[in-house]
Amino acid sequence: MEINPFHNGHLHFLKQARKIAQDHLLVCVISTNIVQRGEISVLSKDIKTKLLLENGVDIVCELPAVLANQGGEHFALASLRILSNFKITNLIFGSESNDLDLLINQSNSISRADFKSGINANLDLLRSNDILGISYIRAANSLNLNLQYNLVKRISNNYNDTNLNTSIASATAIRVNLEKHEDVSKFLPMQALDNICQVNYQLLFNLFKINLRNYLDGETAIFLSEDNQLLIRMEKLLTKHNPHSLSEFVDLCKDRNNSKYKYQRIIINVILGVSTDDYSQYDYLRILGFKPTVSKYLPQGSFTSLADAQNPLAKIEIRASHLFSMLTNNFQFNEFDRKPYIFKERNEF
């Protein structure tokens, strides 16, 4: 889950997930301070963890920044690899169609090359949760996980809807209206609303422009930048058009082969210094929080501190947390000595 921010639709999803899980262990993997479309989360990982444990989840695991800042296929593969540490039997995810047979058929008909070259014609009519669901099914197959799939139908708004006509609005609609300083209080729990951060995207844009020259002049290739060829294109667009905002810039960058979200991911990678190394080869398991009654189910070797971590994913996660702090003025935590949050009772915010 991304929960950016946590809203009434997530509450509906978690209630349905708890019903499906019954008295079995319910484990959730979350994008933390960097989310999938190359954006900064408006909720800190700490608040996300507490909200999930407050609403039925037993264990919360971290999807680190590098793996969260990905297209659907790699995003899903990283998430399933983390969940496989718990020997999961069922996978629960949201769906617009609520048609499992459709998703399984689509997952079998799409080749890896098709996915890398972009969403093909067969997926054009599907919406975001269904496309991600296909990625989950493909990921489970590639990891040889024998899972039962449970779909929770999205209700009310679609992912990209920006209106607030119902009590359940999309995360996109809530973020758009937050930027306009509109009242969104009826669309998300008070604990989430009270902890939303304002992201300084102008500072993010400035940090990108400062760091861009370092990589154009150096030998390091930035992840997703096609051996820095897209960085060269980005610099030319900056020089020619002198855009005043990040949103204006990514709209200039997008083309037929690369969406604005890919460019947003590249911008994050430039700032964090994420190279073209194959990060999929590194195992990563970090528990962000859990209920004390399930502590015996925690796998051995999960990160409790990043202070001595040599895992490249962990090192970048530390930088991502520092970036989040700078952009949101949220300096309440220290990534080096963070311990898993142990949920004890309700209303601990």
C-alpha positions in Angstrom: 0.0 0.0 0.0 1.1 3.6 -0.6 -1.5 5.4 1.6 -0.6 8.8 0.2 -2.6 9.9 2.2 -4.6 7.4 4.3 -8.2 8.0 3.4 -11.7 6.4 3.8 -11.1 4.1 0.8 -8.1 2.6 2.6 -10.3 2.1 5.7 -12.8 0.2 3.5 -9.9 -1.9 2.0 -8.5 -2.8 5.4 -11.9 -3.8 6.8 -12.4 -6.1 3.9 -8.8 -7.5 4.2 -9.4 -8.2 7.9 -12.6 -10.1 7.0 -10.7 -12.2 4.4 -7.8 -12.9 6.8 -10.1 -13.7 9.7 -7.8 -14.7 12.6 -4.7 -15.3 10.4 -1.7 -13.0 10.3 -2.2 -9.9 8.2 1.0 -8.4 6.8 1.3 -5.2 4.9 4.1 -3.8 2.8 4.1 0.0 2.4 5.9 2.6 0.3 7.4 4.9 2.8 8.7 8.4 2.1 9.0 8.0 -1.6 6.0 6.6 -3.5 5.7 4.8 -6.8 5.2 7.7 -9.2 8.3 9.5 -8.1 6.5 11.6 -5.6 7.1 12.5 -1.9 4.6 11.1 0.5 2.5 13.5 2.4 2.5 11.1 5.4 5.7 9.9 7.2 6.4 6.2 7.4 5.8 6.4 11.2 2.3 7.7 10.8 1.5 5.2 8.0 2.7 2.4 10.3 0.5 3.5 13.2 -2.5 4.0 11.0 -2.2 0.5 9.6 -1.7 -1.2 12.9 -4.6 0.9 14.3 -6.9 -0.5 11.6 -6.3 -4.3 11.6 -2.8 -5.0 10.2 -0.6 -7.1 12.4 2.9 -6.4 10.8 4.0 -3.5 8.7 7.1 -3.9 6.4 9.0 -1.3 4.5 9.3 -1.1 0.8 12.5 0.9 0.5 12.7 4.1 -1.7 14.6 2.5 -4.6 12.1 -0.3 -5.0 9.0 1.9 -4.4 10.2 4.4 -7.0 9.5 1.9 -9.8 7.1 0.9 -12.5 4.4 -1.6 -11.7 6.3 -4.8 -12.6 9.4 -4.2 -10.4 7.3 -2.5 -7.7 5.2 -5.7 -7.4 8.2 -8.1 -7.6 9.9 -6.3 -4.7 6.7 -6.3 -2.6 6.1 -10.0 -3.1 9.7 -10.8 -2.4 9.4 -9.1 1.0 6.1 -10.8 1.8 7.6 -14.2 0.8 9.6 -14.0 4.1 6.4 -14.7 5.9 5.4 -17.7 3.9 2.2 -16.0 2.9 -0.7 -18.1 1.5 -3.1 -15.3 0.3 -2.5 -12.0 -1.4 -5.1 -9.2 -1.1 -5.2 -6.2 -3.4 -7.6 -3.6 -4.7 -9.3 -3.9 -8.1 -11.5 -1.8 -10.3 -13.0 -4.7 -12.3 -13.1 -7.3 -9.4 -12.6 -9.9 -12.1 -9.8 -12.3 -11.1 -10.1 -14.4 -14.3 -9.6 -11.3 -16.4 -6.5 -10.4 -14.5 -5.0 -13.9 -14.6 -5.7 -14.1 -18.4 -4.0 -10.8 -18.9 -1.0 -11.7 -16.8 -0.5 -14.8 -19.0 -0.8 -13.0 -22.3 1.7 -10.1 -21.6 5.4 -10.7 -22.3 8.1 -9.0 -20.3 9.1 -7.0 -23.3 5.6 -5.6 -23.7 5.7 -4.5 -20.1 9.1 -2.8 -20.4 8.0 -1.0 -23.6 5.0 0.4 -21.9 1.3 -0.5 -21.4 0.1 -2.3 -24.5 -3.2 -2.1 -26.2 -4.7 -4.9 -24.2 -4.2 -3.0 -21.0 -5.5 0.4 -22.2 -9.0 -0.3 -20.9 -7.8 -1.4 -17.5 -7.4 1.0 -14.6 -4.5 1.4 -12.2 -5.3 -1.2 -9.5 -6.1 -3.8 -12.1 -2.8 -3.2 -13.9 -0.9 -3.4 -10.6 -2.9 -6.6 -9.8 -1.6 -8.1 -13.0 1.9 -7.2 -11.9 1.3 -8.9 -8.6 0.2 -12.1 -10.3 3.2 -12.1 -12.6 5.5 -11.5 -9.7 4.1 -14.3 -7.7 4.5 -16.6 -10.7 8.1 -15.6 -11.2 8.9 -16.2 -7.5 7.1 -19.6 -7.6 4.6 -18.5 -4.9 1.5 -20.6 -4.8 -1.0 -18.0 -3.7 -4.7 -17.5 -3.5 -5.7 -14.1 -4.7 -8.4 -12.0 -3.0 -9.7 -8.9 -4.7 -11.2 -5.9 -2.9 -13.3 -3.9 -5.3 -12.6 -0.1 -5.4 -15.7 1.8 -4.6 -16.6 5.4 -5.5 -13.8 7.4 -7.2 -11.3 6.0 -9.6 -7.6 6.5 -8.9 -7.2 9.7 -11.1 -10.5 11.3 -10.3 -10.0 14.7 -8.8 -13.6 15.5 -7.6 -14.9 15.2 -4.1 -18.4 14.1 -4.7 -18.6 11.2 -2.3 -17.4 10.3 1.1 -14.7 8.1 -0.4 -12.3 10.1 -2.7 -9.2 9.1 -4.4 -5.7 9.9 -3.0 -5.2 12.0 -6.1 -8.3 14.1 -5.5 -7.3 14.6 -1.8 -3.8 15.7 -2.7 -5.0 18.1 -5.4 -7.5 19.7 -3.0 -5.0 19.8 -0.2 -2.8 21.9 -2.4 -5.7 24.3 -3.0 -6.2 24.4 0.8 -9.7 22.9 0.4 -11.4 21.2 3.3 -10.9 17.4 2.9 -11.7 16.4 6.5 -14.6 14.2 5.7 -12.5 12.0 3.3 -9.9 10.8 5.7 -9.5 9.9 9.4 -8.6 12.7 11.8 -5.3 11.0 12.7 -4.2 11.1 9.1 -5.5 14.7 8.5 -3.6 16.0 11.6 -0.3 14.5 10.4 -0.3 15.5 6.7 2.9 17.2 5.6 3.3 20.0 3.1 5.9 19.0 0.5 8.2 21.8 -0.8 8.3 20.8 -4.4 10.1 24.0 -5.4 13.0 22.9 -3.1 12.9 19.5 -4.7 13.1 21.1 -8.2 16.1 23.2 -7.0 17.9 20.2 -5.6 17.4 18.3 -8.8 18.9 21.2 -10.9 21.9 21.4 -8.6 22.6 17.7 -8.7 21.9 17.2 -12.4 25.2 18.8 -13.5 27.2 16.5 -11.2 26.0 13.5 -13.1 26.2 15.0 -16.6 29.9 15.8 -15.9 30.6 12.5 -14.1 30.8 8.8 -15.1 27.9 7.6 -12.9 24.8 6.5 -14.8 21.5 7.3 -13.0 19.0 4.6 -12.7 16.1 4.7 -15.3 17.9 7.5 -17.2 18.9 5.2 -20.2 22.6 5.7 -19.5 22.0 9.4 -18.8 20.6 10.1 -22.2 17.4 11.3 -20.6 19.4 13.5 -18.3 20.9 15.2 -21.4 17.4 15.8 -22.8 16.2 17.2 -19.4 19.1 19.7 -19.3 18.3 20.9 -22.8 14.6 21.4 -21.9 15.7 23.3 -18.7 17.9 25.6 -20.8 15.5 26.1 -23.6 12.2 26.7 -21.6 13.4 27.7 -18.1 10.3 26.2 -16.4 9.3 27.7 -13.1 8.0 24.6 -11.3 8.6 20.9 -11.1 5.1 20.1 -12.5 5.7 22.4 -15.5 9.1 20.7 -16.1 7.8 17.1 -16.1 5.0 18.1 -18.5 7.7 19.4 -20.8 9.7 16.2 -20.5 7.0 13.6 -21.1 6.9 12.1 -24.6 5.5 9.1 -26.4 7.9 6.6 -24.9 8.3 8.1 -21.4 5.6 9.3 -19.1 5.9 12.2 -16.7 6.0 9.6 -13.9 9.2 8.1 -15.3 10.8 11.5 -15.3 9.6 12.1 -11.8 11.3 8.9 -10.8 14.5 10.0 -12.5 14.4 13.3 -10.7 14.3 11.4 -7.3 17.1 9.1 -8.4 19.3 12.1 -9.4 18.8 13.7 -6.0 19.4 10.4 -4.1 22.3 9.4 -6.3 20.7 6.1 -7.4 22.9 4.5 -10.0 22.1 1.8 -12.5 23.2 -1.0 -10.2 20.9 -4.0 -10.2 19.1 -3.4 -6.9 16.9 -6.4 -7.4 19.7 -8.7 -6.3 19.7 -7.4 -2.8 17.4 -8.9 -0.2 15.6 -6.4 2.0 13.4 -7.0 5.1 12.7 -4.3 7.5 9.9 -4.4 10.0 8.4 -0.9 10.7 5.9 -2.0 13.3 4.0 -4.9 14.7 1.5 -6.0 17.4 3.2 -7.7 20.4 1.0 -10.7 20.1 2.5 -11.6 16.7 6.2 -11.1 17.6 6.9 -14.8 17.4 6.1 -14.7 13.6 8.8 -12.1 12.8 11.5 -13.6 10.6 15.0 -13.6 11.9 17.4 -11.0 10.5 14.9 -8.2 9.8 16.4 -4.8 10.2 16.0 -3.0 13.5 18.5 -0.3 12.8 20.3 1.0 9.7 23.3 2.3 11.6 25.6 -0.6 10.5 23.7 -1.6 7.4 25.8 -2.3 4.3 22.9 -3.1 2.1 22.8 -0.4 -0.7 19.0 -0.3 -0.5 19.3 0.7 3.2 21.9 3.3 2.5 19.7 5.0 0.0 16.7 4.7 2.4 18.6 6.8 4.9 19.2 9.5 2.2 15.5 9.3 1.3 14.5 9.9 4.9 16.8 12.9 5.1 15.3 14.2 1.8 11.8 13.8 3.3 12.8 15.7 6.4 14.1 18.6 4.3 11.1 18.8 2.1 8.5 18.6 4.8 10.3 20.1 7.8 9.5 16.8 9.6 12.6 16.2 11.8 10.9 14.0 14.4 12.9 10.8 13.7 16.4 9.6 13.2 16.6 6.9 10.6 19.8 5.5 12.1 18.4 4.5 15.5 14.8 3.8 14.5 13.3 0.7 16.2 10.1 -1.1 15.0 7.0 0.5 16.5 5.2 -1.9 18.8 1.5 -1.2 18.8 0.0 -1.4 22.3 -3.4 0.3 22.4 -5.7 2.4 20.3 -5.3 6.2 19.8 -1.6 6.5 20.3 -1.1 9.4 17.9 
